[in-house]
Amino acid sequence: MGSGLTQWTIHGERLVDDTRKLRLSIASVELPDGVTFEQYVLRLPAAAMMVVLDDAREQVLMMWRHRWILDRWVWELPGGYVDPHEDPAVTAAREVEEETGWRPRDVRKLLSTQPMVGSADADNRLYVSLGAEYVGDPTDVNEAEEIAWLPLSSVREKMERGEIVGASSQVGLMHVLAFPPS
């Protein structure tokens, strides 16, 4: 695909921290013009999220939660880290049920995204569910202050107001708005 003329050279990477949820290192990088520098590199396990649409495909299931790192309340799609050897679609469906109390039906892959491609490897797998069945209260009580079916027509305004800021939530929602699943 590429000619390699603009490909950066990695001369080495030294580990700073390695845990179950992240691997942080510092890479020694050389640009094609010979400039060298060091850059932090963050590697995260794959995550899976789901856009759950109601049967009429007019509403989306969202979670209102506080993100302490940003110290903000935001709407997000349900999702979480993919367990080792787990199918990401299974992860996404499991997380929806645990976090919202709704069991997705007719799960389909949307796309994968890398929300911080310049400094992190954070594979986010996005799925869509056409319909869901209510199975009870969420079993994970630490995830959301509120679970709600929001009109898809309100998504753009919520993004503009800064109520939906997560990159993968935005990408998944914009994808179903631009390319409605049939």
Kinemage of the C-alpha trace (Angstrom):
@kinemage 1
@onewidth
@group {chain A} dominant
@subgroup {mainchain}
@vectorlist {calphas} color= white
{ca met a 1} P 0.000 0.000 0.000
{ca gly a 2} L 2.641 2.551 1.028
{ca ser a 3} L 6.020 3.202 -0.526
{ca gly a 4} L 7.752 3.285 2.854
{ca leu a 5} L 9.184 6.741 2.176
{ca thr a 6} L 7.366 8.232 5.165
{ca gln a 7} L 7.531 5.193 7.451
{ca trp a 8} L 8.973 5.863 10.900
{ca thr a 9} L 11.667 3.564 12.277
{ca ile a 10} L 11.358 2.193 15.800
{ca his a 11} L 14.821 1.555 17.264
{ca gly a 12} L 13.541 0.090 20.486
{ca glu a 13} L 10.959 0.268 23.193
{ca arg a 14} L 11.543 0.185 26.928
{ca leu a 15} L 8.835 -0.916 29.292
{ca val a 16} L 7.562 1.538 31.900
{ca asp a 17} L 4.571 -0.430 33.258
{ca asp a 18} L 2.750 -3.629 32.337
{ca thr a 19} L -0.555 -4.584 33.952
{ca arg a 20} L -3.657 -6.507 32.986
{ca lys a 21} L -5.280 -3.337 31.630
{ca leu a 22} L -2.374 -1.555 29.950
{ca arg a 23} L 1.210 -1.672 28.789
{ca leu a 24} L 3.089 1.623 28.855
{ca ser a 25} L 6.460 2.008 27.168
{ca ile a 26} L 8.769 4.635 25.713
{ca ala a 27} L 9.758 4.119 22.091
{ca ser a 28} L 12.895 5.457 20.421
{ca val a 29} L 11.651 6.730 17.064
{ca glu a 30} L 13.418 7.988 13.936
{ca leu a 31} L 11.581 10.016 11.300
{ca pro a 32} L 12.407 9.608 7.587
{ca asp a 33} L 14.399 12.880 7.682
{ca gly a 34} L 16.664 11.491 10.437
{ca val a 35} L 15.143 13.339 13.397
{ca thr a 36} L 14.966 11.081 16.450
{ca phe a 37} L 12.896 11.387 19.610
{ca glu a 38} L 11.243 9.370 22.337
{ca gln a 39} L 7.497 8.905 22.591
{ca tyr a 40} L 5.250 7.277 25.152
{ca val a 41} L 3.271 4.352 23.741
{ca leu a 42} L 0.143 3.023 25.421
{ca arg a 43} L -1.162 -0.441 24.520
{ca leu a 44} L -4.589 -1.421 25.829
{ca pro a 45} L -6.529 -4.667 25.519
{ca ala a 46} L -9.211 -4.725 22.847
{ca ala a 47} L -12.575 -3.319 23.875
{ca ala a 48} L -16.015 -4.030 22.455
{ca met a 49} L -19.010 -1.673 22.464
{ca met a 50} L -22.508 -1.932 21.094
{ca val a 51} L -25.018 0.434 19.553
{ca val a 52} L -28.339 -1.069 20.680
{ca leu a 53} L -31.276 0.178 18.628
{ca asp a 54} L -34.915 -0.348 19.517
{ca asp a 55} L -37.126 -2.405 17.194
{ca ala a 56} L -38.269 0.714 15.338
{ca arg a 57} L -34.629 1.849 14.989
{ca glu a 58} L -35.576 5.273 16.331
{ca gln a 59} L -33.908 5.073 19.765
{ca val a 60} L -30.513 4.014 21.075
{ca leu a 61} L -29.703 2.515 24.483
{ca met a 62} L -27.248 4.746 26.356
{ca met a 63} L -25.696 5.020 29.809
{ca trp a 64} L -25.346 8.303 31.740
{ca arg a 65} L -22.199 8.044 33.804
{ca his a 66} L -19.509 10.054 35.514
{ca arg a 67} L -16.036 9.779 34.007
{ca trp a 68} L -13.733 10.704 36.856
{ca ile a 69} L -10.678 11.265 34.647
{ca leu a 70} L -12.539 14.062 32.859
{ca asp a 71} L -14.706 14.867 35.921
{ca arg a 72} L -17.725 14.999 33.599
{ca trp a 73} L -21.094 13.320 33.216
{ca val a 74} L -21.511 11.838 29.738
{ca trp a 75} L -23.709 9.507 27.700
{ca glu a 76} L -21.931 6.372 26.477
{ca leu a 77} L -22.589 3.140 24.664
{ca pro a 78} L -22.279 0.034 26.833
{ca gly a 79} L -19.078 -1.953 26.436
{ca gly a 80} L -15.878 -3.137 28.024
{ca tyr a 81} L -12.571 -4.922 27.637
{ca val a 82} L -12.520 -8.196 25.712
{ca asp a 83} L -11.506 -11.097 27.948
{ca pro a 84} L -8.636 -13.245 26.642
{ca his a 85} L -9.913 -15.808 24.111
{ca glu a 86} L -13.410 -14.245 24.127
{ca asp a 87} L -15.198 -13.359 20.892
{ca pro a 88} L -15.553 -9.530 20.916
{ca ala a 89} L -19.212 -9.829 19.830
{ca val a 90} L -19.846 -11.978 22.916
{ca thr a 91} L -18.058 -9.384 25.066
{ca ala a 92} L -20.177 -6.557 23.663
{ca ala a 93} L -23.434 -8.464 24.226
{ca arg a 94} L -22.404 -9.514 27.753
{ca glu a 95} L -21.445 -5.959 28.675
{ca val a 96} L -24.764 -4.586 27.386
{ca glu a 97} L -26.687 -7.028 29.564
{ca glu a 98} L -24.516 -6.513 32.678
{ca glu a 99} L -24.470 -2.724 32.396
{ca thr a 100} L -28.032 -2.017 31.227
{ca gly a 101} L -30.270 -5.014 31.945
{ca trp a 102} L -31.100 -5.383 28.231
{ca arg a 103} L -30.134 -8.463 26.162
{ca pro a 104} L -29.215 -7.558 22.566
{ca arg a 105} L -30.809 -9.366 19.623
{ca asp a 106} L -29.539 -9.646 16.061
{ca val a 107} L -25.952 -8.553 16.806
{ca arg a 108} L -23.917 -7.398 13.807
{ca lys a 109} L -20.370 -6.128 13.443
{ca leu a 110} L -20.091 -2.457 12.514
{ca leu a 111} L -16.356 -1.655 12.424
{ca ser a 112} L -13.170 -1.349 14.426
{ca thr a 113} L -11.574 1.933 15.392
{ca gln a 114} L -8.383 3.165 17.029
{ca pro a 115} L -9.411 6.273 18.995
{ca met a 116} L -5.842 7.520 19.763
{ca val a 117} L -3.869 6.188 16.794
{ca gly a 118} L -0.921 8.587 17.250
{ca ser a 119} L 0.019 7.426 20.732
{ca ala a 120} L -1.961 4.326 21.642
{ca asp a 121} L -2.943 0.907 20.376
{ca ala a 122} L -6.508 0.694 21.675
{ca asp a 123} L -8.546 -1.521 19.329
{ca asn a 124} L -12.247 -0.729 19.806
{ca arg a 125} L -14.652 -3.153 18.138
{ca leu a 126} L -18.115 -1.777 17.477
{ca tyr a 127} L -21.292 -3.791 17.018
{ca val a 128} L -24.937 -2.972 16.458
{ca ser a 129} L -27.954 -4.789 17.845
{ca leu a 130} L -31.287 -4.506 16.116
{ca gly a 131} L -33.575 -4.788 19.103
{ca ala a 132} L -33.139 -5.915 22.684
{ca glu a 133} L -35.074 -7.729 25.395
{ca tyr a 134} L -35.338 -6.372 28.934
{ca val a 135} L -34.089 -9.055 31.358
{ca gly a 136} L -33.966 -7.082 34.627
{ca asp a 137} L -31.941 -4.533 36.491
{ca pro a 138} L -28.276 -4.160 35.543
{ca thr a 139} L -26.013 -6.557 37.437
{ca asp a 140} L -23.073 -4.147 37.321
{ca val a 141} L -24.208 -1.314 39.593
{ca asn a 142} L -20.935 0.626 39.242
{ca glu a 143} L -21.316 1.571 35.594
{ca ala a 144} L -24.175 4.027 35.144
{ca glu a 145} L -26.293 6.532 37.023
{ca glu a 146} L -29.050 6.165 34.440
{ca ile a 147} L -29.906 3.815 31.576
{ca ala a 148} L -32.093 5.378 28.886
{ca trp a 149} L -33.414 4.909 25.393
{ca leu a 150} L -32.523 8.182 23.671
{ca pro a 151} L -33.998 9.301 20.360
{ca leu a 152} L -31.423 8.869 17.587
{ca ser a 153} L -32.532 12.307 16.441
{ca ser a 154} L -31.048 13.787 19.662
{ca val a 155} L -27.559 12.321 19.210
{ca arg a 156} L -26.080 15.145 17.138
{ca glu a 157} L -27.257 17.792 19.595
{ca lys a 158} L -25.872 15.793 22.544
{ca met a 159} L -22.500 15.569 20.796
{ca glu a 160} L -22.504 19.306 20.101
{ca arg a 161} L -23.313 20.009 23.782
{ca gly a 162} L -20.446 17.761 24.885
{ca glu a 163} L -22.721 15.123 26.413
{ca ile a 164} L -21.373 12.363 24.152
{ca val a 165} L -17.579 12.693 24.031
{ca gly a 166} L -16.204 9.148 23.907
{ca ala a 167} L -14.628 8.535 20.506
{ca ser a 168} L -16.054 5.041 20.058
{ca ser a 169} L -19.532 6.123 21.168
{ca gln a 170} L -19.393 8.950 18.642
{ca val a 171} L -18.094 6.724 15.834
{ca gly a 172} L -20.686 4.010 16.458
{ca leu a 173} L -23.555 6.475 16.647
{ca met a 174} L -22.451 8.434 13.586
{ca his a 175} L -22.076 5.174 11.669
{ca val a 176} L -25.667 4.055 12.317
{ca leu a 177} L -26.933 7.562 11.546
{ca ala a 178} L -25.025 7.706 8.237
{ca phe a 179} L -25.613 4.076 7.272
{ca pro a 180} L -28.829 2.891 8.939
{ca pro a 181} L -28.742 -0.897 9.377
{ca ser a 182} L -31.446 -2.794 7.526
